């Protein structure tokens, strides 16, 4: 799908392409969402640019993700999508920048782009140059990462209260669900870290391409780098918190399992003396004087009870129960 963004009467307008006709006049930003081959070819031939294929976008080395091609810059960054339903994935986002247009190509829905259109639709003065427009888009992506981190921190605070709630202990099943939840949070956090690293690498490349940057975009890059620095510190603290909560949850699971083992161990010890008594008087040897006692049976029963009771009292004195 091709979406054109162009300036008209001082406003930023949006138009979804219904067919492959001429690009609207004054188009400053072209957004390609899951583009078909014919759509890619149309934009490439119209603007004389090259749009990276999904295979090229998956490359990890800097030389394949950040390069200059003809009269344009090509930059590929990783952004997180699908965080709303806690099923996050990394989507590769391509920026193809020239002096007149900015082309974005991606194969996943980006919430940051939708919020950008709403927030900046009535601020066309911001988009005097395409490099400034790109940096504002990147800033929107970073803001989205910040929003996800804030929501994730709220979820961790709620989970922490549940883990250490003394009013009602959790059972093993609930703690196991907590471990799975922490695993999902850690996976999301790792993807956010990859996204921040990718954007930081892109900003370094942009600063080296000084011929392409205006003073306004350079100032924007500096502000974004400061935001990424603070988010990286925030990310590191959250990663430590997840590790602590995971260790605490596993510790609680071990404590509960040890309590169960303790009950079985005490039960085995309590019934050991009666078992010993019953085993001795079940031997049926010929010379066993107790076998001729009239009250041998009740005496053995009482002996069994007293031996178990003695062990129970001993455990109480030692505070093992």
C-alpha positions as CSV (number, residue, x, y, z in Angstrom):
1,X,0.0,0.0,0.0
2,X,1.3,3.5,-1.0
3,X,0.4,6.5,1.1
4,X,1.4,10.0,-0.1
5,X,1.9,12.9,2.3
6,X,2.0,16.3,0.6
7,X,1.8,19.9,1.5
8,X,-1.3,21.8,0.5
9,X,-2.4,25.3,1.6
10,X,-0.1,25.1,4.6
11,X,-1.3,21.7,5.8
12,X,0.1,18.2,5.5
13,X,-2.4,16.1,3.6
14,X,-2.5,12.4,3.3
15,X,-3.7,10.4,0.2
16,X,-3.8,6.6,-0.1
17,X,-2.9,5.6,-3.7
18,X,-5.8,3.8,-5.4
19,X,-3.7,3.0,-8.5
20,X,-0.3,3.6,-9.9
21,X,-0.8,7.0,-11.3
22,X,1.5,10.0,-11.1
23,X,2.8,11.0,-7.7
24,X,0.9,14.0,-6.3
25,X,2.5,17.4,-6.5
26,X,4.4,18.7,-3.5
27,X,4.7,15.1,-2.1
28,X,7.3,15.2,0.7
29,X,6.9,11.8,2.3
30,X,5.9,8.4,0.7
31,X,5.0,5.6,3.0
32,X,5.1,2.0,1.6
33,X,3.4,-0.6,3.8
34,X,3.9,-4.2,2.6
35,X,4.5,-2.9,-0.9
36,X,3.8,-5.1,-3.9
37,X,6.6,-5.6,-6.5
38,X,4.7,-3.4,-9.0
39,X,4.3,-0.6,-6.4
40,X,8.0,-0.7,-5.5
41,X,8.9,-0.6,-9.2
42,X,6.6,2.4,-9.8
43,X,8.2,4.4,-7.0
44,X,11.7,3.4,-8.0
45,X,11.2,4.5,-11.6
46,X,9.3,7.7,-10.7
47,X,11.9,8.9,-8.2
48,X,15.0,7.2,-9.6
49,X,15.8,5.4,-6.3
50,X,16.3,1.8,-5.2
51,X,14.1,0.3,-2.4
52,X,15.8,-2.5,-0.5
53,X,14.1,-5.9,-0.7
54,X,13.1,-7.8,2.5
55,X,16.2,-9.9,2.1
56,X,18.4,-6.8,1.9
57,X,16.6,-5.2,4.8
58,X,17.5,-8.3,6.9
59,X,21.2,-7.8,6.6
60,X,23.0,-6.9,9.9
61,X,26.3,-5.4,8.8
62,X,26.4,-1.6,8.7
63,X,27.6,-1.4,5.1
64,X,24.4,-3.2,4.0
65,X,22.1,-1.1,6.2
66,X,23.5,2.4,5.8
67,X,24.8,3.6,2.5
68,X,24.6,6.3,-0.2
69,X,23.1,5.3,-3.5
70,X,23.1,7.7,-6.5
71,X,21.6,11.0,-5.1
72,X,20.0,9.4,-2.0
73,X,20.8,8.0,1.4
74,X,19.5,4.6,2.3
75,X,19.1,3.7,6.0
76,X,17.5,0.6,7.5
77,X,16.6,0.5,11.2
78,X,14.8,-2.1,13.4
79,X,11.6,-1.1,15.1
80,X,9.3,-3.0,17.4
81,X,5.7,-3.9,16.3
82,X,3.0,-6.0,18.0
83,X,3.8,-4.8,21.5
84,X,0.1,-4.2,22.3
85,X,-0.7,-7.9,22.6
86,X,2.6,-8.8,24.1
87,X,3.7,-10.6,21.0
88,X,6.4,-8.3,19.8
89,X,8.5,-8.7,16.7
90,X,11.2,-6.6,15.0
91,X,10.2,-4.9,11.8
92,X,12.8,-3.6,9.4
93,X,12.1,0.0,8.4
94,X,13.9,1.6,5.4
95,X,14.4,5.3,5.0
96,X,15.4,6.4,1.4
97,X,16.2,10.1,1.6
98,X,16.8,12.6,-1.2
99,X,16.6,16.4,-1.4
100,X,12.9,16.3,-2.4
101,X,11.2,13.3,-0.9
102,X,11.5,10.8,1.9
103,X,10.4,7.2,1.2
104,X,9.7,4.8,4.0
105,X,9.3,1.0,3.3
106,X,8.2,-1.5,6.0
107,X,6.3,-4.7,6.3
108,X,4.7,-4.3,9.7
109,X,2.2,-1.9,11.2
110,X,3.9,1.0,13.1
111,X,1.9,2.7,15.8
112,X,4.5,5.5,15.9
113,X,3.7,6.4,12.2
114,X,0.0,6.7,12.9
115,X,0.5,8.9,16.0
116,X,3.0,11.0,14.0
117,X,0.4,11.7,11.3
118,X,-2.1,12.9,14.0
119,X,0.4,14.9,15.9
120,X,2.2,16.8,13.1
121,X,-0.6,17.0,10.5
122,X,-1.1,20.7,11.3
123,X,2.6,21.6,11.7
124,X,3.9,21.7,8.1
125,X,6.4,24.4,9.2
126,X,8.4,21.6,10.7
127,X,8.9,19.9,7.4
128,X,10.9,22.5,5.5
129,X,13.4,19.8,4.4
130,X,13.2,16.1,4.0
131,X,16.0,15.4,6.5
132,X,14.1,17.3,9.2
133,X,11.0,15.2,8.4
134,X,13.0,12.0,8.7
135,X,14.4,13.0,12.1
136,X,10.9,13.9,13.3
137,X,9.7,10.4,12.2
138,X,12.7,8.8,14.0
139,X,11.8,10.9,17.1
140,X,8.3,9.6,16.9
141,X,9.7,6.0,16.9
142,X,11.8,6.8,19.9
143,X,8.9,8.3,21.7
144,X,6.9,5.1,21.0
145,X,9.7,3.1,22.6
146,X,9.6,5.3,25.6
147,X,5.8,4.8,25.9
148,X,6.3,1.0,25.7
149,X,9.0,1.2,28.4
150,X,6.7,3.2,30.7
151,X,3.8,0.7,30.2
152,X,6.2,-2.2,30.8
153,X,7.4,-0.5,34.0
154,X,3.8,-0.3,35.2
155,X,3.3,-4.0,34.5
156,X,6.4,-4.8,36.4
157,X,5.3,-2.8,39.4
158,X,2.0,-4.6,39.4
159,X,3.7,-8.0,39.0
160,X,6.1,-7.2,41.9
161,X,3.2,-6.3,44.2
162,X,1.6,-9.7,43.4
163,X,4.8,-11.6,43.9
164,X,5.5,-10.1,47.3
165,X,1.9,-9.8,48.5
166,X,1.9,-11.3,52.1
167,X,-1.9,-11.3,52.4
168,X,-2.3,-14.3,50.2
169,X,0.5,-16.6,49.2
170,X,0.7,-17.7,45.6
171,X,0.6,-21.4,44.6
172,X,3.1,-23.0,42.2
173,X,0.8,-22.6,39.3
174,X,0.5,-18.9,39.8
175,X,4.2,-18.5,40.2
176,X,4.8,-20.5,37.0
177,X,2.5,-18.1,35.1
178,X,4.6,-15.2,36.6
179,X,7.8,-16.8,35.3
180,X,6.2,-17.0,31.8
181,X,5.0,-13.3,32.1
182,X,8.5,-12.2,33.1
183,X,9.9,-14.1,30.1
184,X,7.6,-12.2,27.7
185,X,8.6,-8.9,29.3
186,X,12.3,-9.8,28.9
187,X,11.7,-10.7,25.3
188,X,10.1,-7.3,24.6
189,X,12.8,-5.5,26.5
190,X,15.5,-7.2,24.4
191,X,13.7,-6.2,21.1
192,X,13.5,-2.6,22.4
193,X,17.2,-2.7,23.1
194,X,17.9,-3.9,19.5
195,X,15.7,-1.1,18.2
196,X,17.5,1.6,20.2
197,X,20.9,0.3,19.1
198,X,19.8,0.3,15.5
199,X,18.6,3.9,15.6
200,X,21.8,5.0,17.3
201,X,23.8,3.4,14.6
202,X,21.7,5.2,12.0
203,X,22.2,8.6,13.7
204,X,26.0,8.0,13.7
205,X,25.8,7.4,9.9
206,X,23.7,10.5,9.4
207,X,26.2,12.7,11.3
208,X,28.9,11.5,9.0
209,X,26.8,12.5,5.9
210,X,27.2,16.2,6.7
211,X,26.3,17.3,3.1
212,X,22.8,16.0,3.7
213,X,22.0,17.6,7.0
214,X,20.6,21.0,7.7
215,X,21.3,22.8,11.1
216,X,17.7,22.0,12.2
217,X,18.2,18.2,11.6
218,X,21.5,18.3,13.4
219,X,19.9,19.8,16.4
220,X,17.2,17.1,16.2
221,X,19.8,14.4,16.0
222,X,21.4,15.7,19.2
223,X,18.1,15.7,21.0
224,X,17.3,12.1,19.9
225,X,20.7,10.9,21.0
226,X,20.0,12.4,24.5
227,X,16.7,10.6,24.6
228,X,18.2,7.3,23.5
229,X,20.9,7.7,26.2
230,X,18.3,8.2,29.0
231,X,16.1,5.3,27.6
232,X,19.2,3.0,27.6
233,X,19.8,3.7,31.2
234,X,16.1,3.2,32.0
235,X,16.2,-0.1,30.0
236,X,19.3,-1.3,31.9
237,X,17.5,-0.7,35.3
238,X,14.4,-2.5,34.1
239,X,16.5,-5.4,32.9
240,X,18.0,-5.7,36.4
241,X,14.5,-5.5,37.9
242,X,13.2,-8.4,35.7
243,X,16.2,-10.5,36.6
244,X,15.6,-9.8,40.3
245,X,11.8,-10.7,40.0
246,X,12.7,-13.8,38.1
247,X,15.1,-14.9,40.8
248,X,12.6,-14.1,43.5
249,X,9.8,-16.0,41.8
250,X,12.0,-19.1,41.3
251,X,13.1,-18.8,45.0
252,X,9.4,-18.8,46.0
253,X,8.7,-21.8,43.9
254,X,11.6,-23.6,45.5
255,X,10.4,-22.7,49.0
256,X,6.9,-24.0,48.2
257,X,8.3,-27.2,46.8
258,X,10.6,-27.6,49.8
259,X,7.6,-27.1,52.1
260,X,5.9,-30.0,50.3
261,X,9.0,-32.2,50.6
262,X,9.2,-31.2,54.3
263,X,5.7,-32.5,55.0
264,X,6.5,-35.8,53.3
265,X,9.8,-36.1,55.2
266,X,8.1,-35.4,58.6
267,X,5.3,-37.9,57.8
268,X,7.9,-40.5,57.0
269,X,9.8,-39.9,60.3
270,X,6.6,-39.9,62.3
271,X,5.5,-43.3,61.0
272,X,9.0,-44.8,61.2
273,X,8.8,-45.9,64.9
274,X,5.4,-47.5,64.5
275,X,6.6,-49.3,61.4
276,X,9.7,-50.5,63.3
277,X,7.4,-51.8,66.2
278,X,5.1,-53.6,63.7
279,X,8.1,-55.0,61.9
280,X,9.6,-56.5,65.0
281,X,6.4,-58.2,66.3
282,X,5.7,-59.4,62.8
283,X,8.7,-61.7,62.7
284,X,7.0,-64.7,64.2
285,X,10.1,-66.3,65.7
286,X,9.4,-69.3,68.1
287,X,11.2,-67.8,71.1
288,X,9.5,-64.3,71.3
289,X,8.2,-64.0,74.9
290,X,5.9,-61.1,74.0
291,X,3.8,-63.3,71.7
292,X,2.4,-65.0,74.8
293,X,1.3,-61.8,76.5
294,X,-2.4,-61.5,77.0
295,X,-2.2,-57.7,76.4
296,X,0.6,-57.8,73.8
297,X,-1.6,-56.5,71.0
298,X,-2.9,-53.4,72.9
299,X,0.6,-52.8,74.3
300,X,2.1,-52.7,70.8
301,X,-0.6,-50.3,69.6
302,X,0.1,-48.0,72.5
303,X,3.8,-48.3,71.9
304,X,3.3,-47.3,68.2
305,X,1.2,-44.2,69.2
306,X,3.6,-43.1,71.9
307,X,6.6,-43.4,69.6
308,X,4.9,-41.2,66.9
309,X,3.7,-38.7,69.5
310,X,7.2,-38.6,71.0
311,X,8.7,-37.7,67.5
312,X,6.0,-35.1,67.0
313,X,6.8,-33.4,70.4
314,X,10.5,-33.5,69.6
315,X,9.9,-31.7,66.3
316,X,7.8,-29.1,68.1
317,X,10.5,-28.5,70.7
318,X,13.1,-28.1,67.9
319,X,10.7,-25.8,66.0
320,X,10.9,-27.9,62.9
321,X,7.1,-27.8,62.7
